[in-house]
Amino acid sequence: MAELTTAQYDALERAIIDGQRIAIFRRGTEFIVIPTRLSIVEGREALATRHPTTGDELTLYVDDVDTIDVVR
C-alpha cells in the first residue's frame, strides 16, 4: 500500500479515539477490527487492534495493508 493520506490518517485516528471498527484488507483477507493504537515498531508503522467479538489482539503493519476503511 502507498502511504496513507492525511485524510486517511485523520479517519484512522478518529476511529482509535472513538473505538470505531475498521475494515483492513491484507493479501486478499478482510479483517474487521477495532484499532487501539498506532505506533512505530522497528521502524515500521504498526496498528494495534483487537477483534470486536473475541477481544483477541492483532498487530498489523501499515505497509502490509492493501486498504483501510472506517466502518460507519
PQR file of N, CA, C, O and H, with PARSE charges and radii, in Angstrom:
ATOM      1  N   MET A   1       0.851  -1.186   0.000 -0.4000 1.5000
ATOM      2  CA  MET A   1       0.000   0.000   0.000 -0.0000 2.0000
ATOM      3  C   MET A   1       0.886   1.235   0.000  0.5500 1.7000
ATOM      4  O   MET A   1       1.941   1.267   0.634 -0.5500 1.4000
ATOM      5  N   ALA A   2       0.444   2.224  -0.708 -0.4000 1.5000
ATOM      6  CA  ALA A   2       1.124   3.513  -0.638 -0.0000 2.0000
ATOM      7  C   ALA A   2       0.880   4.102   0.745  0.5500 1.7000
ATOM      8  O   ALA A   2       0.007   3.642   1.481 -0.5500 1.4000
ATOM      9  H   ALA A   2      -0.412   2.198  -1.224  0.4000 1.0000
ATOM     10  N   GLU A   3       1.638   5.095   1.084 -0.4000 1.5000
ATOM     11  CA  GLU A   3       1.450   5.713   2.387 -0.0000 2.0000
ATOM     12  C   GLU A   3       0.044   6.280   2.509  0.5500 1.7000
ATOM     13  O   GLU A   3      -0.572   6.672   1.518 -0.5500 1.4000
ATOM     14  H   GLU A   3       2.348   5.469   0.487  0.4000 1.0000
ATOM     15  N   LEU A   4      -0.449   6.316   3.734 -0.4000 1.5000
ATOM     16  CA  LEU A   4      -1.790   6.850   3.972 -0.0000 2.0000
ATOM     17  C   LEU A   4      -1.804   8.351   3.718  0.5500 1.7000
ATOM     18  O   LEU A   4      -0.817   9.047   3.956 -0.5500 1.4000
ATOM     19  H   LEU A   4       0.052   5.997   4.539  0.4000 1.0000
ATOM     20  N   THR A   5      -2.934   8.830   3.234 -0.4000 1.5000
ATOM     21  CA  THR A   5      -3.109  10.266   3.043 -0.0000 2.0000
ATOM     22  C   THR A   5      -3.442  10.919   4.386  0.5500 1.7000
ATOM     23  O   THR A   5      -3.728  10.240   5.372 -0.5500 1.4000
ATOM     24  H   THR A   5      -3.736   8.264   3.041  0.4000 1.0000
ATOM     25  N   THR A   6      -3.399  12.236   4.397 -0.4000 1.5000
ATOM     26  CA  THR A   6      -3.742  12.962   5.614 -0.0000 2.0000
ATOM     27  C   THR A   6      -5.175  12.653   6.038  0.5500 1.7000
ATOM     28  O   THR A   6      -5.445  12.470   7.225 -0.5500 1.4000
ATOM     29  H   THR A   6      -3.168  12.788   3.596  0.4000 1.0000
ATOM     30  N   ALA A   7      -6.081  12.596   5.087 -0.4000 1.5000
ATOM     31  CA  ALA A   7      -7.488  12.287   5.397 -0.0000 2.0000
ATOM     32  C   ALA A   7      -7.632  10.882   5.962  0.5500 1.7000
ATOM     33  O   ALA A   7      -8.427  10.659   6.875 -0.5500 1.4000
ATOM     34  H   ALA A   7      -5.862  12.745   4.123  0.4000 1.0000
ATOM     35  N   GLN A   8      -6.865   9.926   5.422 -0.4000 1.5000
ATOM     36  CA  GLN A   8      -6.924   8.550   5.926 -0.0000 2.0000
ATOM     37  C   GLN A   8      -6.368   8.468   7.352  0.5500 1.7000
ATOM     38  O   GLN A   8      -6.925   7.768   8.197 -0.5500 1.4000
ATOM     39  H   GLN A   8      -6.219  10.107   4.681  0.4000 1.0000
ATOM     40  N   TYR A   9      -5.262   9.189   7.619 -0.4000 1.5000
ATOM     41  CA  TYR A   9      -4.727   9.232   8.981 -0.0000 2.0000
ATOM     42  C   TYR A   9      -5.731   9.851   9.939  0.5500 1.7000
ATOM     43  O   TYR A   9      -5.914   9.356  11.051 -0.5500 1.4000
ATOM     44  H   TYR A   9      -4.809   9.758   6.932  0.4000 1.0000
ATOM     45  N   ASP A  10      -6.386  10.935   9.515 -0.4000 1.5000
ATOM     46  CA  ASP A  10      -7.391  11.579  10.356 -0.0000 2.0000
ATOM     47  C   ASP A  10      -8.526  10.610  10.681  0.5500 1.7000
ATOM     48  O   ASP A  10      -8.958  10.510  11.830 -0.5500 1.4000
ATOM     49  H   ASP A  10      -6.237  11.337   8.612  0.4000 1.0000
ATOM     50  N   ALA A  11      -9.004   9.897   9.659 -0.4000 1.5000
ATOM     51  CA  ALA A  11     -10.093   8.929   9.867 -0.0000 2.0000
ATOM     52  C   ALA A  11      -9.642   7.798  10.788  0.5500 1.7000
ATOM     53  O   ALA A  11     -10.402   7.358  11.650 -0.5500 1.4000
ATOM     54  H   ALA A  11      -8.653   9.979   8.726  0.4000 1.0000
ATOM     55  N   LEU A  12      -8.411   7.327  10.608 -0.4000 1.5000
ATOM     56  CA  LEU A  12      -7.882   6.259  11.452 -0.0000 2.0000
ATOM     57  C   LEU A  12      -7.721   6.721  12.892  0.5500 1.7000
ATOM     58  O   LEU A  12      -8.080   5.998  13.822 -0.5500 1.4000
ATOM     59  H   LEU A  12      -7.793   7.684   9.907  0.4000 1.0000
ATOM     60  N   GLU A  13      -7.184   7.915  13.080 -0.4000 1.5000
ATOM     61  CA  GLU A  13      -7.034   8.455  14.432 -0.0000 2.0000
ATOM     62  C   GLU A  13      -8.389   8.657  15.103  0.5500 1.7000
ATOM     63  O   GLU A  13      -8.532   8.401  16.298 -0.5500 1.4000
ATOM     64  H   GLU A  13      -6.892   8.502  12.324  0.4000 1.0000
ATOM     65  N   ARG A  14      -9.374   9.110  14.348 -0.4000 1.5000
ATOM     66  CA  ARG A  14     -10.723   9.283  14.896 -0.0000 2.0000
ATOM     67  C   ARG A  14     -11.313   7.926  15.278  0.5500 1.7000
ATOM     68  O   ARG A  14     -11.989   7.810  16.300 -0.5500 1.4000
ATOM     69  H   ARG A  14      -9.258   9.318  13.377  0.4000 1.0000
ATOM     70  N   ALA A  15     -11.063   6.901  14.464 -0.4000 1.5000
ATOM     71  CA  ALA A  15     -11.546   5.550  14.780 -0.0000 2.0000
ATOM     72  C   ALA A  15     -10.901   5.032  16.062  0.5500 1.7000
ATOM     73  O   ALA A  15     -11.555   4.358  16.857 -0.5500 1.4000
ATOM     74  H   ALA A  15     -10.514   6.995  13.633  0.4000 1.0000
ATOM     75  N   ILE A  16      -9.618   5.344  16.268 -0.4000 1.5000
ATOM     76  CA  ILE A  16      -8.939   4.927  17.503 -0.0000 2.0000
ATOM     77  C   ILE A  16      -9.568   5.630  18.700  0.5500 1.7000
ATOM     78  O   ILE A  16      -9.861   4.991  19.710 -0.5500 1.4000
ATOM     79  H   ILE A  16      -9.086   5.891  15.623  0.4000 1.0000
ATOM     80  N   ILE A  17      -9.774   6.919  18.595 -0.4000 1.5000
ATOM     81  CA  ILE A  17     -10.348   7.695  19.695 -0.0000 2.0000
ATOM     82  C   ILE A  17     -11.768   7.237  20.022  0.5500 1.7000
ATOM     83  O   ILE A  17     -12.118   7.068  21.190 -0.5500 1.4000
ATOM     84  H   ILE A  17      -9.536   7.438  17.774  0.4000 1.0000
ATOM     85  N   ASP A  18     -12.590   7.034  18.977 -0.4000 1.5000
ATOM     86  CA  ASP A  18     -13.999   6.696  19.171 -0.0000 2.0000
ATOM     87  C   ASP A  18     -14.251   5.196  19.343  0.5500 1.7000
ATOM     88  O   ASP A  18     -15.371   4.796  19.663 -0.5500 1.4000
ATOM     89  H   ASP A  18     -12.305   7.171  18.028  0.4000 1.0000
ATOM     90  N   GLY A  19     -13.230   4.365  19.135 -0.4000 1.5000
ATOM     91  CA  GLY A  19     -13.422   2.921  19.244 -0.0000 2.0000
ATOM     92  C   GLY A  19     -14.247   2.350  18.105  0.5500 1.7000
ATOM     93  O   GLY A  19     -14.944   1.351  18.282 -0.5500 1.4000
ATOM     94  H   GLY A  19     -12.321   4.690  18.875  0.4000 1.0000
ATOM     95  N   GLN A  20     -14.174   2.976  16.935 -0.4000 1.5000
ATOM     96  CA  GLN A  20     -14.935   2.513  15.767 -0.0000 2.0000
ATOM     97  C   GLN A  20     -14.236   1.334  15.105  0.5500 1.7000
ATOM     98  O   GLN A  20     -13.015   1.197  15.172 -0.5500 1.4000
ATOM     99  H   GLN A  20     -13.608   3.788  16.792  0.4000 1.0000
ATOM    100  N   ARG A  21     -15.019   0.503  14.475 -0.4000 1.5000
ATOM    101  CA  ARG A  21     -14.456  -0.621  13.723 -0.0000 2.0000
ATOM    102  C   ARG A  21     -13.867  -0.129  12.414  0.5500 1.7000
ATOM    103  O   ARG A  21     -14.332   0.851  11.833 -0.5500 1.4000
ATOM    104  H   ARG A  21     -16.011   0.614  14.421  0.4000 1.0000
ATOM    105  N   ILE A  22     -12.831  -0.830  11.959 -0.4000 1.5000
ATOM    106  CA  ILE A  22     -12.251  -0.558  10.656 -0.0000 2.0000
ATOM    107  C   ILE A  22     -12.155  -1.866   9.882  0.5500 1.7000
ATOM    108  O   ILE A  22     -12.030  -2.944  10.465 -0.5500 1.4000
ATOM    109  H   ILE A  22     -12.453  -1.627  12.431  0.4000 1.0000
ATOM    110  N   ALA A  23     -12.217  -1.751   8.571 -0.4000 1.5000
ATOM    111  CA  ALA A  23     -12.040  -2.901   7.681 -0.0000 2.0000
ATOM    112  C   ALA A  23     -10.656  -2.770   7.060  0.5500 1.7000
ATOM    113  O   ALA A  23     -10.336  -1.760   6.434 -0.5500 1.4000
ATOM    114  H   ALA A  23     -12.319  -0.876   8.098  0.4000 1.0000
ATOM    115  N   ILE A  24      -9.848  -3.795   7.239 -0.4000 1.5000
ATOM    116  CA  ILE A  24      -8.498  -3.812   6.679 -0.0000 2.0000
ATOM    117  C   ILE A  24      -8.412  -4.976   5.714  0.5500 1.7000
ATOM    118  O   ILE A  24      -8.766  -6.104   6.057 -0.5500 1.4000
ATOM    119  H   ILE A  24     -10.108  -4.615   7.747  0.4000 1.0000
ATOM    120  N   PHE A  25      -7.941  -4.705   4.508 -0.4000 1.5000
ATOM    121  CA  PHE A  25      -7.695  -5.758   3.526 -0.0000 2.0000
ATOM    122  C   PHE A  25      -6.190  -5.949   3.419  0.5500 1.7000
ATOM    123  O   PHE A  25      -5.444  -5.001   3.170 -0.5500 1.4000
ATOM    124  H   PHE A  25      -7.653  -3.789   4.229  0.4000 1.0000
ATOM    125  N   ARG A  26      -5.757  -7.197   3.611 -0.4000 1.5000
ATOM    126  CA  ARG A  26      -4.341  -7.531   3.503 -0.0000 2.0000
ATOM    127  C   ARG A  26      -4.207  -8.872   2.819  0.5500 1.7000
ATOM    128  O   ARG A  26      -4.714  -9.882   3.308 -0.5500 1.4000
ATOM    129  H   ARG A  26      -6.363  -7.966   3.813  0.4000 1.0000
ATOM    130  N   ARG A  27      -3.525  -8.883   1.686 -0.4000 1.5000
ATOM    131  CA  ARG A  27      -3.289 -10.111   0.919 -0.0000 2.0000
ATOM    132  C   ARG A  27      -4.567 -10.907   0.666  0.5500 1.7000
ATOM    133  O   ARG A  27      -4.581 -12.130   0.806 -0.5500 1.4000
ATOM    134  H   ARG A  27      -3.114  -8.063   1.288  0.4000 1.0000
ATOM    135  N   GLY A  28      -5.630 -10.215   0.296 -0.4000 1.5000
ATOM    136  CA  GLY A  28      -6.884 -10.877  -0.051 -0.0000 2.0000
ATOM    137  C   GLY A  28      -7.766 -11.253   1.119  0.5500 1.7000
ATOM    138  O   GLY A  28      -8.820 -11.857   0.922 -0.5500 1.4000
ATOM    139  H   GLY A  28      -5.619  -9.222   0.181  0.4000 1.0000
ATOM    140  N   THR A  29      -7.364 -10.912   2.333 -0.4000 1.5000
ATOM    141  CA  THR A  29      -8.146 -11.237   3.524 -0.0000 2.0000
ATOM    142  C   THR A  29      -8.665  -9.953   4.147  0.5500 1.7000
ATOM    143  O   THR A  29      -7.938  -8.968   4.267 -0.5500 1.4000
ATOM    144  H   THR A  29      -6.507 -10.421   2.493  0.4000 1.0000
ATOM    145  N   GLU A  30      -9.933  -9.977   4.542 -0.4000 1.5000
ATOM    146  CA  GLU A  30     -10.525  -8.817   5.207 -0.0000 2.0000
ATOM    147  C   GLU A  30     -10.526  -9.043   6.708  0.5500 1.7000
ATOM    148  O   GLU A  30     -10.930 -10.102   7.188 -0.5500 1.4000
ATOM    149  H   GLU A  30     -10.524 -10.777   4.444  0.4000 1.0000
ATOM    150  N   PHE A  31     -10.073  -8.043   7.442 -0.4000 1.5000
ATOM    151  CA  PHE A  31     -10.107  -8.065   8.897 -0.0000 2.0000
ATOM    152  C   PHE A  31     -11.021  -6.935   9.349  0.5500 1.7000
ATOM    153  O   PHE A  31     -10.836  -5.788   8.942 -0.5500 1.4000
ATOM    154  H   PHE A  31      -9.745  -7.182   7.053  0.4000 1.0000
ATOM    155  N   ILE A  32     -12.001  -7.247  10.183 -0.4000 1.5000
ATOM    156  CA  ILE A  32     -12.822  -6.212  10.819 -0.0000 2.0000
ATOM    157  C   ILE A  32     -12.349  -6.160  12.261  0.5500 1.7000
ATOM    158  O   ILE A  32     -12.537  -7.110  13.021 -0.5500 1.4000
ATOM    159  H   ILE A  32     -12.151  -8.179  10.513  0.4000 1.0000
ATOM    160  N   VAL A  33     -11.732  -5.042  12.633 -0.4000 1.5000
ATOM    161  CA  VAL A  33     -11.112  -4.928  13.943 -0.0000 2.0000
ATOM    162  C   VAL A  33     -11.367  -3.550  14.527  0.5500 1.7000
ATOM    163  O   VAL A  33     -11.835  -2.645  13.837 -0.5500 1.4000
ATOM    164  H   VAL A  33     -11.579  -4.270  12.015  0.4000 1.0000
ATOM    165  N   ILE A  34     -11.054  -3.405  15.795 -0.4000 1.5000
ATOM    166  CA  ILE A  34     -11.131  -2.113  16.467 -0.0000 2.0000
ATOM    167  C   ILE A  34      -9.693  -1.664  16.736  0.5500 1.7000
ATOM    168  O   ILE A  34      -8.975  -2.326  17.486 -0.5500 1.4000
ATOM    169  H   ILE A  34     -10.674  -4.141  16.355  0.4000 1.0000
ATOM    170  N   PRO A  35      -9.263  -0.556  16.141 -0.5600 1.5000
ATOM    171  CA  PRO A  35      -7.894  -0.093  16.363  0.2800 2.0000
ATOM    172  C   PRO A  35      -7.743   0.496  17.764  0.5500 1.7000
ATOM    173  O   PRO A  35      -8.633   1.190  18.253 -0.5500 1.4000
ATOM    174  N   THR A  36      -6.615   0.214  18.399 -0.4000 1.5000
ATOM    175  CA  THR A  36      -6.378   0.748  19.739 -0.0000 2.0000
ATOM    176  C   THR A  36      -5.171   1.679  19.802  0.5500 1.7000
ATOM    177  O   THR A  36      -5.094   2.542  20.677 -0.5500 1.4000
ATOM    178  H   THR A  36      -5.892  -0.350  18.001  0.4000 1.0000
ATOM    179  N   ARG A  37      -4.222   1.503  18.868 -0.4000 1.5000
ATOM    180  CA  ARG A  37      -3.010   2.321  18.921 -0.0000 2.0000
ATOM    181  C   ARG A  37      -2.288   2.272  17.580  0.5500 1.7000
ATOM    182  O   ARG A  37      -2.266   1.236  16.916 -0.5500 1.4000
ATOM    183  H   ARG A  37      -4.284   0.802  18.157  0.4000 1.0000
ATOM    184  N   LEU A  38      -1.704   3.386  17.190 -0.4000 1.5000
ATOM    185  CA  LEU A  38      -0.848   3.473  16.016 -0.0000 2.0000
ATOM    186  C   LEU A  38       0.530   3.864  16.522  0.5500 1.7000
ATOM    187  O   LEU A  38       0.678   4.898  17.173 -0.5500 1.4000
ATOM    188  H   LEU A  38      -1.722   4.228  17.729  0.4000 1.0000
ATOM    189  N   SER A  39       1.546   3.048  16.231 -0.4000 1.5000
ATOM    190  CA  SER A  39       2.883   3.316  16.747 -0.0000 2.0000
ATOM    191  C   SER A  39       3.941   2.878  15.744  0.5500 1.7000
ATOM    192  O   SER A  39       3.626   2.329  14.688 -0.5500 1.4000
ATOM    193  H   SER A  39       1.426   2.207  15.702  0.4000 1.0000
ATOM    194  N   ILE A  40       5.186   3.126  16.085 -0.4000 1.5000
ATOM    195  CA  ILE A  40       6.312   2.697  15.269 -0.0000 2.0000
ATOM    196  C   ILE A  40       6.983   1.524  15.984  0.5500 1.7000
ATOM    197  O   ILE A  40       7.367   1.632  17.148 -0.5500 1.4000
ATOM    198  H   ILE A  40       5.442   3.572  16.942  0.4000 1.0000
ATOM    199  N   VAL A  41       7.117   0.402  15.273 -0.4000 1.5000
ATOM    200  CA  VAL A  41       7.780  -0.786  15.806 -0.0000 2.0000
ATOM    201  C   VAL A  41       8.876  -1.168  14.825  0.5500 1.7000
ATOM    202  O   VAL A  41       8.603  -1.501  13.672 -0.5500 1.4000
ATOM    203  H   VAL A  41       6.805   0.314  14.327  0.4000 1.0000
ATOM    204  N   GLU A  42      10.109  -1.118  15.287 -0.4000 1.5000
ATOM    205  CA  GLU A  42      11.263  -1.445  14.456 -0.0000 2.0000
ATOM    206  C   GLU A  42      11.249  -0.684  13.125  0.5500 1.7000
ATOM    207  O   GLU A  42      11.535  -1.247  12.068 -0.5500 1.4000
ATOM    208  H   GLU A  42      10.331  -0.847  16.224  0.4000 1.0000
ATOM    209  N   GLY A  43      10.912   0.604  13.202 -0.4000 1.5000
ATOM    210  CA  GLY A  43      10.928   1.456  12.018 -0.0000 2.0000
ATOM    211  C   GLY A  43       9.726   1.328  11.099  0.5500 1.7000
ATOM    212  O   GLY A  43       9.712   1.928  10.024 -0.5500 1.4000
ATOM    213  H   GLY A  43      10.681   1.061  14.060  0.4000 1.0000
ATOM    214  N   ARG A  44       8.714   0.558  11.496 -0.4000 1.5000
ATOM    215  CA  ARG A  44       7.504   0.381  10.681 -0.0000 2.0000
ATOM    216  C   ARG A  44       6.289   0.840  11.474  0.5500 1.7000
ATOM    217  O   ARG A  44       6.228   0.664  12.691 -0.5500 1.4000
ATOM    218  H   ARG A  44       8.726   0.071  12.369  0.4000 1.0000
ATOM    219  N   GLU A  45       5.312   1.436  10.768 -0.4000 1.5000
ATOM    220  CA  GLU A  45       4.071   1.833  11.435 -0.0000 2.0000
ATOM    221  C   GLU A  45       3.258   0.588  11.742  0.5500 1.7000
ATOM    222  O   GLU A  45       2.942  -0.200  10.851 -0.5500 1.4000
ATOM    223  H   GLU A  45       5.361   1.579   9.779  0.4000 1.0000
ATOM    224  N   ALA A  46       2.926   0.422  13.005 -0.4000 1.5000
ATOM    225  CA  ALA A  46       2.162  -0.741  13.446 -0.0000 2.0000
ATOM    226  C   ALA A  46       0.826  -0.276  14.012  0.5500 1.7000
ATOM    227  O   ALA A  46       0.754   0.701  14.757 -0.5500 1.4000
ATOM    228  H   ALA A  46       3.183   1.062  13.729  0.4000 1.0000
ATOM    229  N   LEU A  47      -0.209  -0.983  13.648 -0.4000 1.5000
ATOM    230  CA  LEU A  47      -1.545  -0.686  14.120 -0.0000 2.0000
ATOM    231  C   LEU A  47      -1.965  -1.803  15.074  0.5500 1.7000
ATOM    232  O   LEU A  47      -2.192  -2.938  14.654 -0.5500 1.4000
ATOM    233  H   LEU A  47      -0.151  -1.776  13.042  0.4000 1.0000
ATOM    234  N   ALA A  48      -2.063  -1.470  16.351 -0.4000 1.5000
ATOM    235  CA  ALA A  48      -2.523  -2.433  17.345 -0.0000 2.0000
ATOM    236  C   ALA A  48      -4.042  -2.454  17.293  0.5500 1.7000
ATOM    237  O   ALA A  48      -4.686  -1.406  17.346 -0.5500 1.4000
ATOM    238  H   ALA A  48      -1.878  -0.548  16.692  0.4000 1.0000
ATOM    239  N   THR A  49      -4.612  -3.645  17.190 -0.4000 1.5000
ATOM    240  CA  THR A  49      -6.065  -3.788  17.065 -0.0000 2.0000
ATOM    241  C   THR A  49      -6.559  -4.905  17.966  0.5500 1.7000
ATOM    242  O   THR A  49      -5.778  -5.688  18.506 -0.5500 1.4000
ATOM    243  H   THR A  49      -4.090  -4.496  17.147  0.4000 1.0000
ATOM    244  N   ARG A  50      -7.886  -4.960  18.115 -0.4000 1.5000
ATOM    245  CA  ARG A  50      -8.481  -6.116  18.792 -0.0000 2.0000
ATOM    246  C   ARG A  50      -9.747  -6.521  18.048  0.5500 1.7000
ATOM    247  O   ARG A  50     -10.438  -5.693  17.455 -0.5500 1.4000
ATOM    248  H   ARG A  50      -8.521  -4.325  17.677  0.4000 1.0000
ATOM    249  N   HIS A  51     -10.024  -7.801  18.097 -0.4000 1.5000
ATOM    250  CA  HIS A  51     -11.201  -8.345  17.430 -0.0000 2.0000
ATOM    251  C   HIS A  51     -12.436  -7.918  18.222  0.5500 1.7000
ATOM    252  O   HIS A  51     -12.441  -8.051  19.446 -0.5500 1.4000
ATOM    253  H   HIS A  51      -9.463  -8.474  18.578  0.4000 1.0000
ATOM    254  N   PRO A  52     -13.477  -7.411  17.570 -0.5600 1.5000
ATOM    255  CA  PRO A  52     -14.639  -6.894  18.297  0.2800 2.0000
ATOM    256  C   PRO A  52     -15.438  -7.943  19.059  0.5500 1.7000
ATOM    257  O   PRO A  52     -16.125  -7.609  20.024 -0.5500 1.4000
ATOM    258  N   THR A  53     -15.361  -9.195  18.650 -0.4000 1.5000
ATOM    259  CA  THR A  53     -16.143 -10.230  19.319 -0.0000 2.0000
ATOM    260  C   THR A  53     -15.333 -10.986  20.364  0.5500 1.7000
ATOM    261  O   THR A  53     -15.788 -11.175  21.492 -0.5500 1.4000
ATOM    262  H   THR A  53     -14.802  -9.467  17.866  0.4000 1.0000
ATOM    263  N   THR A  54     -14.132 -11.416  19.989 -0.4000 1.5000
ATOM    264  CA  THR A  54     -13.325 -12.245  20.883 -0.0000 2.0000
ATOM    265  C   THR A  54     -12.401 -11.448  21.781  0.5500 1.7000
ATOM    266  O   THR A  54     -11.996 -11.932  22.838 -0.5500 1.4000
ATOM    267  H   THR A  54     -13.763 -11.262  19.072  0.4000 1.0000
ATOM    268  N   GLY A  55     -12.058 -10.219  21.374 -0.4000 1.5000
ATOM    269  CA  GLY A  55     -11.126  -9.411  22.137 -0.0000 2.0000
ATOM    270  C   GLY A  55      -9.665  -9.760  21.886  0.5500 1.7000
ATOM    271  O   GLY A  55      -8.774  -9.171  22.498 -0.5500 1.4000
ATOM    272  H   GLY A  55     -12.387  -9.825  20.516  0.4000 1.0000
ATOM    273  N   ASP A  56      -9.409 -10.720  20.983 -0.4000 1.5000
ATOM    274  CA  ASP A  56      -8.034 -11.095  20.652 -0.0000 2.0000
ATOM    275  C   ASP A  56      -7.305  -9.902  20.050  0.5500 1.7000
ATOM    276  O   ASP A  56      -7.865  -9.139  19.263 -0.5500 1.4000
ATOM    277  H   ASP A  56     -10.133 -11.198  20.486  0.4000 1.0000
ATOM    278  N   GLU A  57      -6.029  -9.760  20.444 -0.4000 1.5000
ATOM    279  CA  GLU A  57      -5.227  -8.662  19.926 -0.0000 2.0000
ATOM    280  C   GLU A  57      -4.483  -9.081  18.670  0.5500 1.7000
ATOM    281  O   GLU A  57      -4.069 -10.233  18.533 -0.5500 1.4000
ATOM    282  H   GLU A  57      -5.574 -10.380  21.083  0.4000 1.0000
ATOM    283  N   LEU A  58      -4.317  -8.127  17.750 -0.4000 1.5000
ATOM    284  CA  LEU A  58      -3.642  -8.375  16.484 -0.0000 2.0000
ATOM    285  C   LEU A  58      -2.884  -7.113  16.110  0.5500 1.7000
ATOM    286  O   LEU A  58      -3.437  -6.015  16.163 -0.5500 1.4000
ATOM    287  H   LEU A  58      -4.653  -7.192  17.861  0.4000 1.0000
ATOM    288  N   THR A  59      -1.619  -7.267  15.732 -0.4000 1.5000
ATOM    289  CA  THR A  59      -0.827  -6.138  15.255 -0.0000 2.0000
ATOM    290  C   THR A  59      -0.670  -6.256  13.753  0.5500 1.7000
ATOM    291  O   THR A  59      -0.202  -7.275  13.245 -0.5500 1.4000
ATOM    292  H   THR A  59      -1.170  -8.159  15.689  0.4000 1.0000
ATOM    293  N   LEU A  60      -1.062  -5.215  13.049 -0.4000 1.5000
ATOM    294  CA  LEU A  60      -0.945  -5.167  11.599 -0.0000 2.0000
ATOM    295  C   LEU A  60      -0.017  -4.018  11.224  0.5500 1.7000
ATOM    296  O   LEU A  60      -0.110  -2.926  11.785 -0.5500 1.4000
ATOM    297  H   LEU A  60      -1.442  -4.387  13.462  0.4000 1.0000
ATOM    298  N   TYR A  61       0.871  -4.268  10.280 -0.4000 1.5000
ATOM    299  CA  TYR A  61       1.790  -3.239   9.823 -0.0000 2.0000
ATOM    300  C   TYR A  61       1.167  -2.514   8.638  0.5500 1.7000
ATOM    301  O   TYR A  61       0.689  -3.142   7.693 -0.5500 1.4000
ATOM    302  H   TYR A  61       0.946  -5.155   9.825  0.4000 1.0000
ATOM    303  N   VAL A  62       1.178  -1.189   8.697 -0.4000 1.5000
ATOM    304  CA  VAL A  62       0.518  -0.372   7.696 -0.0000 2.0000
ATOM    305  C   VAL A  62       1.078  -0.638   6.301  0.5500 1.7000
ATOM    306  O   VAL A  62       0.330  -0.607   5.324 -0.5500 1.4000
ATOM    307  H   VAL A  62       1.566  -0.679   9.465  0.4000 1.0000
ATOM    308  N   ASP A  63       2.374  -0.899   6.192 -0.4000 1.5000
ATOM    309  CA  ASP A  63       2.944  -1.125   4.862 -0.0000 2.0000
ATOM    310  C   ASP A  63       2.578  -2.486   4.269  0.5500 1.7000
ATOM    311  O   ASP A  63       2.841  -2.728   3.091 -0.5500 1.4000
ATOM    312  H   ASP A  63       2.982  -0.925   6.986  0.4000 1.0000
ATOM    313  N   ASP A  64       1.981  -3.375   5.055 -0.4000 1.5000
ATOM    314  CA  ASP A  64       1.494  -4.674   4.561 -0.0000 2.0000
ATOM    315  C   ASP A  64       0.031  -4.621   4.129  0.5500 1.7000
ATOM    316  O   ASP A  64      -0.467  -5.553   3.498 -0.5500 1.4000
ATOM    317  H   ASP A  64       1.767  -3.179   6.012  0.4000 1.0000
ATOM    318  N   VAL A  65      -0.649  -3.544   4.463 -0.4000 1.5000
ATOM    319  CA  VAL A  65      -2.093  -3.425   4.264 -0.0000 2.0000
ATOM    320  C   VAL A  65      -2.396  -2.917   2.859  0.5500 1.7000
ATOM    321  O   VAL A  65      -1.717  -2.020   2.359 -0.5500 1.4000
ATOM    322  H   VAL A  65      -0.245  -2.787   4.975  0.4000 1.0000
ATOM    323  N   ASP A  66      -3.414  -3.490   2.227 -0.4000 1.5000
ATOM    324  CA  ASP A  66      -3.856  -3.027   0.908 -0.0000 2.0000
ATOM    325  C   ASP A  66      -4.789  -1.830   1.037  0.5500 1.7000
ATOM    326  O   ASP A  66      -4.588  -0.822   0.360 -0.5500 1.4000
ATOM    327  H   ASP A  66      -3.965  -4.219   2.633  0.4000 1.0000
ATOM    328  N   THR A  67      -5.803  -1.922   1.890 -0.4000 1.5000
ATOM    329  CA  THR A  67      -6.728  -0.798   2.118 -0.0000 2.0000
ATOM    330  C   THR A  67      -7.179  -0.772   3.572  0.5500 1.7000
ATOM    331  O   THR A  67      -7.218  -1.801   4.246 -0.5500 1.4000
ATOM    332  H   THR A  67      -5.967  -2.741   2.439  0.4000 1.0000
ATOM    333  N   ILE A  68      -7.514   0.416   4.035 -0.4000 1.5000
ATOM    334  CA  ILE A  68      -8.085   0.609   5.362 -0.0000 2.0000
ATOM    335  C   ILE A  68      -9.307   1.497   5.191  0.5500 1.7000
ATOM    336  O   ILE A  68      -9.218   2.577   4.606 -0.5500 1.4000
ATOM    337  H   ILE A  68      -7.482   1.252   3.487  0.4000 1.0000
ATOM    338  N   ASP A  69     -10.455   1.043   5.704 -0.4000 1.5000
ATOM    339  CA  ASP A  69     -11.689   1.819   5.629 -0.0000 2.0000
ATOM    340  C   ASP A  69     -12.357   1.800   7.000  0.5500 1.7000
ATOM    341  O   ASP A  69     -12.427   0.756   7.649 -0.5500 1.4000
ATOM    342  H   ASP A  69     -10.528   0.167   6.180  0.4000 1.0000
ATOM    343  N   VAL A  70     -12.848   2.960   7.437 -0.4000 1.5000
ATOM    344  CA  VAL A  70     -13.595   3.036   8.679 -0.0000 2.0000
ATOM    345  C   VAL A  70     -15.004   2.529   8.408  0.5500 1.7000
ATOM    346  O   VAL A  70     -15.640   2.948   7.441 -0.5500 1.4000
ATOM    347  H   VAL A  70     -12.791   3.808   6.910  0.4000 1.0000
ATOM    348  N   VAL A  71     -15.495   1.628   9.256 -0.4000 1.5000
ATOM    349  CA  VAL A  71     -16.849   1.087   9.124 -0.0000 2.0000
ATOM    350  C   VAL A  71     -17.786   2.048   9.850  0.5500 1.7000
ATOM    351  O   VAL A  71     -17.650   2.270  11.053 -0.5500 1.4000
ATOM    352  H   VAL A  71     -14.978   1.288  10.041  0.4000 1.0000
ATOM    353  N   ARG A  72     -18.719   2.605   9.123 -0.4000 1.5000
ATOM    354  CA  ARG A  72     -19.641   3.576   9.721 -0.0000 2.0000
ATOM    355  C   ARG A  72     -20.990   2.973   9.950  0.5500 1.7000
ATOM    356  O   ARG A  72     -21.891   3.648  10.447 -0.5500 1.4000
ATOM    357  H   ARG A  72     -18.829   2.425   8.145  0.4000 1.0000
TER
END
